[in-house]
Amino acid sequence: MKTLTLLATLFSQYLTQTAPLPDEETGAASVKPIAAENFEQVLASIKDNDAFWSAPYVIADLEKQEVTVWGQHTGMAGGEPLEFFVISELSGHDYESLMISFAKPSDIHQALEKIGAEAGAPVSPDDHRFWPRGSRIVAEIEWQPTGAKTPQRTPIEKTSVTDGKEMPLTPWIFTGSPMLENFEKEGTLVYGADLYSPNSIASTFNLQSTVFDLPYQGTKTQTYGTYIRSNQPMAPTAQPMLLHLRVATAEEVDKELDIQVQFTGGQGDISVKGLEKNDFPGLAELGAELYSRSGEIHYLHPDFSPEIPLAQATRLARELQLMEGHVKSIRIEPPLEGQLFYKAFVPDPRYRTRDNRPTQPIELHLRKSGGETWKATLLELEEIWGDERVASISETRIDLESPADLVDYLKDPEKQKPVIFIYTTGDLQHGELMNWLSPVLDQFPIVFVYLDEK
C-alpha cells in the first residue's frame, strides 16, 4: 500500500507540471526531460519489488494488472480527424494524433503480456485476415486539461466524437505488430511499429504495424473523418499525460466464439464445433442460430474436406458470403493451412473474360485425361499493345503432367505472378485441386476458381 501511495504521488507530480513552451529553433515542445526524471523516481520507488515490471517510460503493475505509459498531449485541436489515439516519438503524425508515447511500441507490447494480455494478429489482406484479433484492452488517459484544478483520469474515447456524439466505450484489440525486416541493420528483424511509419501504437483504422486496433473493419481512407477530436477537454501541446491499460472484463466486451465449420461431401454438408448445439442441416440453419444470439462475436473457421466436389464447395462458399453480409456478428477467419480462402470459390464473374481484367494472371486449366487422372494446361498470357491502344493477348500453352511440373515451372522468377485463375469442372474434388496448388500456394495471394458454365 505504501508503494501505491508513493506512485500516486509521483504520477500527480508529473501530471501537474506546466507544459513547456516550444523550442525556439525547432518549434517543438517536449515534456520528456521531466518525464525522464519522474520515471527514474518511480523506478527507485519500486526497486527490488517483484510486483512490478518496467522498461523505459512504461511500468506493469503485476498485482493491479495495469500498465502505465508516460507521454504527452499533442495539442491536437478540436474538430480535427483523429487517425491515431497514441503514436511513438518517431511517428511525425502529431497533427492527427492525441498522445505521443515516450515508451517504445515493443516495450508496451511486452508490458501487456506481463499482465496476462495475449497479442493476436492484425488485419493482413495477403493472409486473408480481414478482422483484427487479440485481447481486448481498456485504455484510460490521466492528465490535467485546461481549467482543471487536479489531474483527471477518463476513458480515452471521451476525447473523440463519432456522428456528432461522444464515442462509445470501445476496448481496443491487442493485435501486436509483426516482426519485419530491419532496414537499419541488414539480416535482422525488428518490431514493425518501432521502426516503420506511421509508428502507431493505437490506430483508428486497420493497420498492420500497430500495437492496438479497433474491433472494426476499415482502411485509412474508408474511416477518415469517422473519429473527430472533441472540443473538450483540451490542453496545450506537451501537456504531461499518462496512458493506463488493462485487460477488459467479460462484462465490458461481447463474448467471442471460435466456430469450426467443416464442409463435408455428404448430405449433411456441414459439421460444426464451438457451439453448444452442433447439429445443423446446413449453413442457413447455422446462420439463423448465430443471428439469434446477442452479445456475441462469431469467428468462423471454414474447413473444406478433401472429398468435397468443387461444385458443392462453390455453393457453400456463396452461402457463406450471404451469411457474412447479413449476420453482423460473423467474422470469417483466414483459411486453414493448405486451403484456399473461401472467396476463391466465388470469384468476380467479370474476370472470367480476359478483356475485362486489369491485368492478365496465370491460367491453370485442369481436365480429366482418361480414367480418373487429372492433367493440367498452364497458359502464359501476355498483353501486346498496338497503335490503336487496344491490347491483343498472346497465349502460350504448357502441358503439365503432375503438380511437380507446376512447381518446376514456377521456380523461374520471370514466370511468377501474384494471381492464378483455375478453370475446371465441378466434379473435381477439393483435395485433388489442392494437390496441384498447395506446393505453390505461398506464391499466389489471389486465387480464383472458375467452374465450367452450364
One Martini backbone bead per residue (centre of mass of N, CA, C, O) as a GRO file, in nm:
protein
  454
    1MET     BB    1   0.057   0.063  -0.019
    2LYS     BB    2   0.296   0.257  -0.004
    3THR     BB    3   0.374   0.237  -0.304
    4LEU     BB    4   0.104   0.336  -0.426
    5THR     BB    5   0.108   0.613  -0.292
    6LEU     BB    6   0.375   0.706  -0.418
    7LEU     BB    7   0.291   0.677  -0.712
    8ALA     BB    8   0.056   0.878  -0.705
    9THR     BB    9   0.236   1.118  -0.636
   10LEU     BB   10   0.425   1.105  -0.882
   11PHE     BB   11   0.213   1.129  -1.099
   12SER     BB   12   0.106   1.405  -1.007
   13GLN     BB   13   0.369   1.559  -1.047
   14TYR     BB   14   0.373   1.521  -1.352
   15LEU     BB   15   0.076   1.626  -1.433
   16THR     BB   16   0.128   1.930  -1.296
   17GLN     BB   17   0.290   2.017  -1.512
   18THR     BB   18   0.398   2.251  -1.726
   19ALA     BB   19   0.388   2.321  -2.034
   20PRO     BB   20   0.615   2.372  -2.258
   21LEU     BB   21   0.773   2.562  -2.464
   22PRO     BB   22   0.874   2.611  -2.758
   23ASP     BB   23   1.132   2.576  -2.950
   24GLU     BB   24   1.304   2.813  -3.124
   25GLU     BB   25   1.428   2.624  -3.350
   26THR     BB   26   1.200   2.379  -3.387
   27GLY     BB   27   0.899   2.428  -3.247
   28ALA     BB   28   0.914   2.226  -3.019
   29ALA     BB   29   0.747   2.034  -2.757
   30SER     BB   30   0.884   1.889  -2.442
   31VAL     BB   31   0.842   1.666  -2.143
   32LYS     BB   32   1.069   1.447  -2.122
   33PRO     BB   33   1.264   1.540  -1.897
   34ILE     BB   34   1.045   1.511  -1.678
   35ALA     BB   35   0.977   1.215  -1.733
   36ALA     BB   36   1.257   1.102  -1.667
   37GLU     BB   37   1.264   1.188  -1.372
   38ASN     BB   38   0.999   1.049  -1.285
   39PHE     BB   39   1.074   0.761  -1.368
   40GLU     BB   40   1.319   0.732  -1.176
   41GLN     BB   41   1.149   0.762  -0.920
   42VAL     BB   42   0.976   0.512  -0.967
   43LEU     BB   43   1.203   0.304  -0.979
   44ALA     BB   44   1.297   0.355  -0.688
   45SER     BB   45   1.013   0.271  -0.554
   46ILE     BB   46   1.034  -0.042  -0.709
   47LYS     BB   47   1.273  -0.161  -0.603
   48ASP     BB   48   1.273  -0.502  -0.565
   49ASN     BB   49   0.976  -0.534  -0.689
   50ASP     BB   50   0.790  -0.809  -0.808
   51ALA     BB   51   0.516  -0.634  -0.886
   52PHE     BB   52   0.718  -0.522  -1.113
   53TRP     BB   53   0.754  -0.391  -1.449
   54SER     BB   54   1.016  -0.255  -1.673
   55ALA     BB   55   1.055   0.018  -1.902
   56PRO     BB   56   1.097   0.276  -2.079
   57TYR     BB   57   0.812   0.452  -1.983
   58VAL     BB   58   0.718   0.165  -1.843
   59ILE     BB   59   0.471  -0.005  -1.639
   60ALA     BB   60   0.393  -0.313  -1.454
   61ASP     BB   61   0.124  -0.412  -1.257
   62LEU     BB   62   0.086  -0.737  -1.143
   63GLU     BB   63  -0.148  -0.697  -0.932
   64LYS     BB   64  -0.334  -0.478  -1.078
   65GLN     BB   65  -0.321  -0.513  -1.388
   66GLU     BB   66  -0.129  -0.260  -1.498
   67VAL     BB   67  -0.049  -0.012  -1.741
   68THR     BB   68   0.208   0.250  -1.767
   69VAL     BB   69   0.242   0.554  -1.971
   70TRP     BB   70   0.455   0.789  -2.092
   71GLY     BB   71   0.355   1.130  -2.196
   72GLN     BB   72   0.191   1.347  -2.447
   73HIS     BB   73   0.027   1.601  -2.572
   74THR     BB   74  -0.022   1.732  -2.898
   75GLY     BB   75  -0.259   1.961  -2.925
   76MET     BB   76  -0.503   1.880  -3.057
   77ALA     BB   77  -0.766   1.995  -3.222
   78GLY     BB   78  -1.078   2.056  -3.248
   79GLY     BB   79  -1.224   1.886  -3.538
   80GLU     BB   80  -1.015   1.677  -3.595
   81PRO     BB   81  -0.895   1.410  -3.735
   82LEU     BB   82  -0.868   1.081  -3.585
   83GLU     BB   83  -0.611   0.837  -3.642
   84PHE     BB   84  -0.471   0.852  -3.350
   85PHE     BB   85  -0.420   0.799  -3.017
   86VAL     BB   86  -0.124   0.659  -3.042
   87ILE     BB   87   0.224   0.745  -3.056
   88SER     BB   88   0.539   0.773  -3.134
   89GLU     BB   89   0.817   0.973  -3.155
   90LEU     BB   90   0.875   0.885  -3.473
   91SER     BB   91   0.620   0.958  -3.644
   92GLY     BB   92   0.483   1.266  -3.721
   93HIS     BB   93   0.146   1.239  -3.637
   94ASP     BB   94   0.042   1.473  -3.445
   95TYR     BB   95  -0.196   1.611  -3.619
   96GLU     BB   96  -0.361   1.299  -3.583
   97SER     BB   97  -0.312   1.299  -3.264
   98LEU     BB   98  -0.319   1.272  -2.911
   99MET     BB   99  -0.056   1.088  -2.834
  100ILE     BB  100   0.273   1.067  -2.697
  101SER     BB  101   0.507   0.817  -2.662
  102PHE     BB  102   0.804   0.729  -2.480
  103ALA     BB  103   0.742   0.450  -2.540
  104LYS     BB  104   0.785   0.169  -2.691
  105PRO     BB  105   0.590  -0.049  -2.853
  106SER     BB  106   0.738  -0.314  -2.760
  107ASP     BB  107   0.719  -0.247  -2.452
  108ILE     BB  108   0.414  -0.243  -2.436
  109HIS     BB  109   0.371  -0.528  -2.528
  110GLN     BB  110   0.526  -0.663  -2.294
  111ALA     BB  111   0.358  -0.545  -2.063
  112LEU     BB  112   0.091  -0.681  -2.140
  113GLU     BB  113   0.196  -0.973  -2.106
  114LYS     BB  114   0.258  -0.944  -1.794
  115ILE     BB  115  -0.079  -0.915  -1.746
  116GLY     BB  116  -0.208  -1.142  -1.967
  117ALA     BB  117  -0.198  -1.053  -2.246
  118GLU     BB  118  -0.294  -1.131  -2.594
  119ALA     BB  119  -0.165  -1.150  -2.889
  120GLY     BB  120  -0.264  -1.157  -3.210
  121ALA     BB  121  -0.377  -1.007  -3.513
  122PRO     BB  122  -0.363  -0.835  -3.788
  123VAL     BB  123  -0.455  -0.701  -4.059
  124SER     BB  124  -0.416  -0.922  -4.369
  125PRO     BB  125  -0.476  -0.966  -4.692
  126ASP     BB  126  -0.252  -1.177  -4.769
  127ASP     BB  127  -0.386  -1.370  -4.524
  128HIS     BB  128  -0.700  -1.330  -4.502
  129ARG     BB  129  -0.718  -1.095  -4.276
  130PHE     BB  130  -1.017  -0.887  -4.183
  131TRP     BB  131  -0.968  -0.920  -3.865
  132PRO     BB  132  -0.896  -0.834  -3.562
  133ARG     BB  133  -0.687  -0.984  -3.302
  134GLY     BB  134  -0.732  -1.005  -2.941
  135SER     BB  135  -0.707  -0.862  -2.669
  136ARG     BB  136  -0.897  -0.663  -2.462
  137ILE     BB  137  -0.848  -0.300  -2.410
  138VAL     BB  138  -0.836  -0.068  -2.160
  139ALA     BB  139  -0.831   0.294  -2.202
  140GLU     BB  140  -0.661   0.551  -2.014
  141ILE     BB  141  -0.639   0.890  -1.920
  142GLU     BB  142  -0.395   1.111  -1.757
  143TRP     BB  143  -0.472   1.457  -1.677
  144GLN     BB  144  -0.458   1.831  -1.716
  145PRO     BB  145  -0.676   2.016  -1.815
  146THR     BB  146  -0.798   2.295  -1.901
  147GLY     BB  147  -0.911   2.426  -1.580
  148ALA     BB  148  -0.804   2.214  -1.405
  149LYS     BB  149  -0.702   2.140  -1.068
  150THR     BB  150  -0.680   1.835  -1.140
  151PRO     BB  151  -0.630   1.539  -1.225
  152GLN     BB  152  -0.758   1.325  -1.489
  153ARG     BB  153  -0.952   1.015  -1.534
  154THR     BB  154  -1.021   0.878  -1.861
  155PRO     BB  155  -1.155   0.769  -2.122
  156ILE     BB  156  -1.027   0.802  -2.439
  157GLU     BB  157  -1.304   0.834  -2.595
  158LYS     BB  158  -1.374   1.133  -2.475
  159THR     BB  159  -1.192   1.271  -2.722
  160SER     BB  160  -1.429   1.159  -2.910
  161VAL     BB  161  -1.627   1.173  -3.213
  162THR     BB  162  -1.935   1.023  -3.352
  163ASP     BB  163  -2.179   1.155  -3.519
  164GLY     BB  164  -2.174   1.393  -3.285
  165LYS     BB  165  -2.084   1.180  -3.070
  166GLU     BB  166  -1.975   1.021  -2.821
  167MET     BB  167  -1.767   0.783  -2.793
  168PRO     BB  168  -1.783   0.475  -2.733
  169LEU     BB  169  -1.692   0.223  -2.549
  170THR     BB  170  -1.376   0.072  -2.693
  171PRO     BB  171  -1.201  -0.179  -2.670
  172TRP     BB  172  -0.915  -0.277  -2.762
  173ILE     BB  173  -0.690  -0.448  -2.987
  174PHE     BB  174  -0.428  -0.685  -2.933
  175THR     BB  175  -0.232  -0.748  -3.201
  176GLY     BB  176   0.026  -0.661  -3.272
  177SER     BB  177   0.330  -0.643  -3.419
  178PRO     BB  178   0.521  -0.736  -3.658
  179MET     BB  179   0.802  -0.878  -3.776
  180LEU     BB  180   1.055  -0.700  -3.952
  181GLU     BB  181   1.263  -0.579  -4.158
  182ASN     BB  182   1.578  -0.432  -4.095
  183PHE     BB  183   1.694  -0.141  -4.253
  184GLU     BB  184   1.934  -0.076  -4.034
  185LYS     BB  185   1.984  -0.411  -4.012
  186GLU     BB  186   2.098  -0.648  -4.177
  187GLY     BB  187   1.942  -0.962  -4.102
  188THR     BB  188   1.708  -0.836  -3.930
  189LEU     BB  189   1.460  -0.788  -3.685
  190VAL     BB  190   1.159  -0.584  -3.622
  191TYR     BB  191   0.938  -0.406  -3.465
  192GLY     BB  192   0.743  -0.242  -3.669
  193ALA     BB  193   0.643   0.011  -3.487
  194ASP     BB  194   0.935   0.113  -3.418
  195LEU     BB  195   1.021   0.182  -3.743
  196TYR     BB  196   0.751   0.203  -3.896
  197SER     BB  197   0.549   0.378  -4.066
  198PRO     BB  198   0.355   0.553  -3.823
  199ASN     BB  199   0.419   0.451  -3.538
  200SER     BB  200   0.193   0.281  -3.404
  201ILE     BB  201  -0.020   0.208  -3.120
  202ALA     BB  202  -0.313   0.357  -3.181
  203SER     BB  203  -0.565   0.299  -3.408
  204THR     BB  204  -0.864   0.381  -3.626
  205PHE     BB  205  -0.733   0.173  -3.826
  206ASN     BB  206  -0.631  -0.063  -4.026
  207LEU     BB  207  -0.313  -0.204  -3.915
  208GLN     BB  208  -0.023  -0.380  -3.910
  209SER     BB  209   0.173  -0.158  -3.755
  210THR     BB  210   0.039  -0.224  -3.447
  211VAL     BB  211  -0.075  -0.268  -3.124
  212PHE     BB  212  -0.359  -0.125  -3.179
  213ASP     BB  213  -0.706  -0.181  -3.245
  214LEU     BB  214  -1.013  -0.183  -3.376
  215PRO     BB  215  -1.331  -0.374  -3.392
  216TYR     BB  216  -1.291  -0.316  -3.714
  217GLN     BB  217  -1.350  -0.217  -4.044
  218GLY     BB  218  -1.084  -0.020  -4.202
  219THR     BB  219  -0.938   0.203  -4.373
  220LYS     BB  220  -0.810   0.507  -4.388
  221THR     BB  221  -1.008   0.605  -4.606
  222GLN     BB  222  -1.278   0.485  -4.487
  223THR     BB  223  -1.234   0.636  -4.182
  224TYR     BB  224  -1.219   0.915  -4.258
  225GLY     BB  225  -1.391   1.117  -4.018
  226THR     BB  226  -1.514   0.930  -3.792
  227TYR     BB  227  -1.291   1.056  -3.603
  228ILE     BB  228  -1.321   1.328  -3.367
  229ARG     BB  229  -1.198   1.582  -3.209
  230SER     BB  230  -1.288   1.713  -2.935
  231ASN     BB  231  -1.340   2.018  -2.761
  232GLN     BB  232  -1.361   1.825  -2.506
  233PRO     BB  233  -1.090   1.816  -2.363
  234MET     BB  234  -0.818   2.047  -2.321
  235ALA     BB  235  -0.468   2.113  -2.423
  236PRO     BB  236  -0.156   2.164  -2.449
  237THR     BB  237   0.129   2.122  -2.577
  238ALA     BB  238   0.296   1.892  -2.367
  239GLN     BB  239   0.106   1.773  -2.186
  240PRO     BB  240   0.099   1.571  -1.947
  241MET     BB  241   0.073   1.201  -1.989
  242LEU     BB  242  -0.120   0.910  -1.910
  243LEU     BB  243  -0.131   0.558  -1.981
  244HIS     BB  244  -0.390   0.320  -1.916
  245LEU     BB  245  -0.379  -0.047  -1.895
  246ARG     BB  246  -0.627  -0.314  -1.946
  247VAL     BB  247  -0.809  -0.588  -1.918
  248ALA     BB  248  -1.101  -0.676  -2.009
  249THR     BB  249  -1.395  -0.762  -1.913
  250ALA     BB  250  -1.665  -0.958  -1.980
  251GLU     BB  251  -1.869  -0.706  -1.942
  252GLU     BB  252  -1.714  -0.508  -2.171
  253VAL     BB  253  -1.762  -0.747  -2.381
  254ASP     BB  254  -1.804  -0.948  -2.620
  255LYS     BB  255  -1.839  -1.265  -2.695
  256GLU     BB  256  -1.597  -1.500  -2.815
  257LEU     BB  257  -1.628  -1.729  -3.098
  258ASP     BB  258  -1.494  -2.033  -3.211
  259ILE     BB  259  -1.592  -2.174  -3.534
  260GLN     BB  260  -1.615  -2.487  -3.673
  261VAL     BB  261  -1.654  -2.547  -4.037
  262GLN     BB  262  -1.729  -2.841  -4.195
  263PHE     BB  263  -1.702  -2.947  -4.528
  264THR     BB  264  -1.876  -3.199  -4.672
  265GLY     BB  265  -1.978  -3.472  -4.897
  266GLY     BB  266  -2.240  -3.497  -4.774
  267GLN     BB  267  -2.570  -3.428  -4.697
  268GLY     BB  268  -2.510  -3.230  -4.444
  269ASP     BB  269  -2.234  -3.054  -4.531
  270ILE     BB  270  -2.202  -3.001  -4.204
  271SER     BB  271  -1.964  -2.936  -3.928
  272VAL     BB  272  -1.986  -2.837  -3.579
  273LYS     BB  273  -1.767  -2.631  -3.369
  274GLY     BB  274  -1.830  -2.420  -3.062
  275LEU     BB  275  -2.114  -2.518  -2.982
  276GLU     BB  276  -2.367  -2.654  -2.813
  277LYS     BB  277  -2.466  -2.672  -3.095
  278ASN     BB  278  -2.399  -2.922  -3.386
  279ASP     BB  279  -2.685  -2.963  -3.541
  280PHE     BB  280  -2.683  -2.895  -3.892
  281PRO     BB  281  -2.811  -2.909  -4.208
  282GLY     BB  282  -2.695  -2.605  -4.256
  283LEU     BB  283  -2.609  -2.276  -4.306
  284ALA     BB  284  -2.885  -2.147  -4.259
  285GLU     BB  285  -2.920  -2.258  -3.967
  286LEU     BB  286  -2.665  -2.136  -3.853
  287GLY     BB  287  -2.732  -1.839  -3.914
  288ALA     BB  288  -2.988  -1.829  -3.738
  289GLU     BB  289  -2.847  -1.888  -3.472
  290LEU     BB  290  -2.646  -1.646  -3.470
  291TYR     BB  291  -2.863  -1.421  -3.499
  292SER     BB  292  -3.000  -1.496  -3.206
  293ARG     BB  293  -2.721  -1.411  -3.079
  294SER     BB  294  -2.635  -1.206  -2.829
  295GLY     BB  295  -2.327  -1.076  -2.732
  296GLU     BB  296  -2.167  -1.184  -2.998
  297ILE     BB  297  -1.876  -1.322  -3.158
  298HIS     BB  298  -1.817  -1.489  -3.484
  299TYR     BB  299  -1.558  -1.714  -3.561
  300LEU     BB  300  -1.500  -1.850  -3.872
  301HIS     BB  301  -1.375  -2.189  -3.971
  302PRO     BB  302  -1.318  -2.306  -4.261
  303ASP     BB  303  -1.353  -2.663  -4.387
  304PHE     BB  304  -1.242  -2.830  -4.666
  305SER     BB  305  -1.284  -3.121  -4.778
  306PRO     BB  306  -1.131  -3.331  -4.999
  307GLU     BB  307  -1.413  -3.474  -5.114
  308ILE     BB  308  -1.524  -3.216  -5.215
  309PRO     BB  309  -1.683  -3.076  -5.457
  310LEU     BB  310  -1.666  -2.779  -5.625
  311ALA     BB  311  -1.968  -2.731  -5.655
  312GLN     BB  312  -2.020  -2.743  -5.348
  313ALA     BB  313  -1.815  -2.531  -5.257
  314THR     BB  314  -1.947  -2.298  -5.410
  315ARG     BB  315  -2.223  -2.302  -5.272
  316LEU     BB  316  -2.114  -2.260  -4.981
  317ALA     BB  317  -1.964  -1.994  -5.035
  318ARG     BB  318  -2.217  -1.831  -5.103
  319GLU     BB  319  -2.348  -1.870  -4.825
  320LEU     BB  320  -2.124  -1.738  -4.662
  321GLN     BB  321  -2.147  -1.461  -4.796
  322LEU     BB  322  -2.436  -1.408  -4.700
  323MET     BB  323  -2.389  -1.434  -4.397
  324GLU     BB  324  -2.177  -1.205  -4.370
  325GLY     BB  325  -2.386  -0.980  -4.475
  326HIS     BB  326  -2.636  -1.050  -4.247
  327VAL     BB  327  -2.440  -1.135  -4.004
  328LYS     BB  328  -2.277  -0.918  -3.792
  329SER     BB  329  -2.116  -1.139  -3.604
  330ILE     BB  330  -1.949  -1.227  -3.847
  331ARG     BB  331  -1.616  -1.383  -3.887
  332ILE     BB  332  -1.386  -1.454  -4.129
  333GLU     BB  333  -1.130  -1.658  -4.138
  334PRO     BB  334  -0.861  -1.781  -4.226
  335PRO     BB  335  -0.725  -2.023  -4.378
  336LEU     BB  336  -0.622  -2.316  -4.373
  337GLU     BB  337  -0.376  -2.510  -4.410
  338GLY     BB  338  -0.382  -2.569  -4.753
  339GLN     BB  339  -0.601  -2.351  -4.818
  340LEU     BB  340  -0.863  -2.163  -4.930
  341PHE     BB  341  -1.023  -1.897  -4.958
  342TYR     BB  342  -1.358  -1.891  -4.998
  343LYS     BB  343  -1.358  -1.662  -5.233
  344ALA     BB  344  -1.231  -1.839  -5.458
  345PHE     BB  345  -1.534  -1.970  -5.522
  346VAL     BB  346  -1.637  -1.641  -5.568
  347PRO     BB  347  -1.574  -1.493  -5.825
  348ASP     BB  348  -1.551  -1.258  -6.047
  349PRO     BB  349  -1.723  -1.289  -6.344
  350ARG     BB  350  -1.574  -1.079  -6.525
  351TYR     BB  351  -1.280  -1.232  -6.514
  352ARG     BB  352  -1.329  -1.464  -6.712
  353THR     BB  353  -1.281  -1.234  -6.906
  354ARG     BB  354  -1.001  -1.091  -7.034
  355ASP     BB  355  -1.107  -0.798  -7.115
  356ASN     BB  356  -1.191  -0.737  -6.790
  357ARG     BB  357  -0.898  -0.711  -6.708
  358PRO     BB  358  -0.630  -0.535  -6.578
  359THR     BB  359  -0.480  -0.815  -6.577
  360GLN     BB  360  -0.276  -1.100  -6.641
  361PRO     BB  361  -0.276  -1.412  -6.545
  362ILE     BB  362  -0.258  -1.723  -6.451
  363GLU     BB  363  -0.357  -2.020  -6.619
  364LEU     BB  364  -0.538  -2.317  -6.495
  365HIS     BB  365  -0.615  -2.622  -6.659
  366LEU     BB  366  -0.844  -2.877  -6.553
  367ARG     BB  367  -0.841  -3.224  -6.672
  368LYS     BB  368  -0.945  -3.510  -6.783
  369SER     BB  369  -0.720  -3.809  -6.876
  370GLY     BB  370  -0.843  -4.054  -6.833
  371GLY     BB  371  -1.021  -4.161  -6.614
  372GLU     BB  372  -0.891  -4.013  -6.297
  373THR     BB  373  -0.696  -3.827  -6.441
  374TRP     BB  374  -0.530  -3.515  -6.391
  375LYS     BB  375  -0.469  -3.245  -6.605
  376ALA     BB  376  -0.253  -2.973  -6.715
  377THR     BB  377  -0.288  -2.628  -6.837
  378LEU     BB  378  -0.073  -2.369  -6.900
  379LEU     BB  379  -0.123  -2.006  -6.928
  380GLU     BB  380   0.041  -1.768  -7.100
  381LEU     BB  381  -0.002  -1.411  -7.067
  382GLU     BB  382   0.018  -1.143  -7.318
  383GLU     BB  383   0.031  -0.807  -7.369
  384ILE     BB  384  -0.034  -0.641  -7.685
  385TRP     BB  385   0.045  -0.327  -7.812
  386GLY     BB  386  -0.100  -0.106  -8.026
  387ASP     BB  387  -0.192   0.178  -8.200
  388GLU     BB  388  -0.507   0.152  -8.079
  389ARG     BB  389  -0.491   0.087  -7.763
  390VAL     BB  390  -0.528  -0.230  -7.807
  391ALA     BB  391  -0.504  -0.532  -7.667
  392SER     BB  392  -0.343  -0.821  -7.723
  393ILE     BB  393  -0.337  -1.183  -7.666
  394SER     BB  394  -0.087  -1.390  -7.572
  395GLU     BB  395  -0.057  -1.757  -7.605
  396THR     BB  396   0.091  -2.002  -7.382
  397ARG     BB  397   0.133  -2.353  -7.381
  398ILE     BB  398   0.154  -2.580  -7.087
  399ASP     BB  399   0.209  -2.903  -7.016
  400LEU     BB  400   0.101  -3.092  -6.724
  401GLU     BB  401   0.144  -3.397  -6.543
  402SER     BB  402   0.216  -3.255  -6.259
  403PRO     BB  403   0.273  -3.075  -5.976
  404ALA     BB  404   0.583  -3.074  -6.018
  405ASP     BB  405   0.573  -2.909  -6.283
  406LEU     BB  406   0.470  -2.648  -6.150
  407VAL     BB  407   0.705  -2.603  -5.962
  408ASP     BB  408   0.923  -2.584  -6.182
  409TYR     BB  409   0.806  -2.346  -6.339
  410LEU     BB  410   0.809  -2.142  -6.070
  411LYS     BB  411   1.126  -2.110  -6.034
  412ASP     BB  412   1.092  -1.890  -6.233
  413PRO     BB  413   1.066  -1.557  -6.175
  414GLU     BB  414   0.943  -1.474  -6.463
  415LYS     BB  415   0.676  -1.669  -6.410
  416GLN     BB  416   0.576  -1.499  -6.179
  417LYS     BB  417   0.260  -1.443  -6.010
  418PRO     BB  418  -0.003  -1.327  -5.786
  419VAL     BB  419  -0.203  -1.470  -6.000
  420ILE     BB  420  -0.460  -1.736  -6.018
  421PHE     BB  421  -0.649  -1.920  -6.257
  422ILE     BB  422  -0.911  -2.158  -6.240
  423TYR     BB  423  -1.005  -2.422  -6.474
  424THR     BB  424  -1.301  -2.628  -6.429
  425THR     BB  425  -1.482  -2.882  -6.280
  426GLY     BB  426  -1.728  -2.975  -6.043
  427ASP     BB  427  -1.599  -3.280  -5.989
  428LEU     BB  428  -1.366  -3.172  -5.858
  429GLN     BB  429  -1.179  -3.220  -5.594
  430HIS     BB  430  -1.037  -3.047  -5.348
  431GLY     BB  431  -0.785  -3.228  -5.304
  432GLU     BB  432  -0.694  -3.224  -5.602
  433LEU     BB  433  -0.649  -2.924  -5.624
  434MET     BB  434  -0.437  -2.908  -5.381
  435ASN     BB  435  -0.219  -3.081  -5.510
  436TRP     BB  436  -0.145  -2.841  -5.704
  437LEU     BB  437  -0.139  -2.578  -5.501
  438SER     BB  438   0.012  -2.614  -5.228
  439PRO     BB  439   0.322  -2.593  -5.330
  440VAL     BB  440   0.233  -2.269  -5.447
  441LEU     BB  441   0.054  -2.083  -5.257
  442ASP     BB  442   0.268  -1.861  -5.156
  443GLN     BB  443   0.260  -1.714  -5.458
  444PHE     BB  444  -0.075  -1.670  -5.415
  445PRO     BB  445  -0.287  -1.435  -5.295
  446ILE     BB  446  -0.457  -1.498  -5.565
  447VAL     BB  447  -0.753  -1.709  -5.608
  448PHE     BB  448  -0.942  -1.841  -5.883
  449VAL     BB  449  -1.250  -2.034  -5.934
  450TYR     BB  450  -1.359  -2.173  -6.244
  451LEU     BB  451  -1.645  -2.304  -6.366
  452ASP     BB  452  -1.822  -2.452  -6.574
  453GLU     BB  453  -2.063  -2.355  -6.780
  454LYS     BB  454  -2.412  -2.445  -6.837
   0.00000   0.00000   0.00000
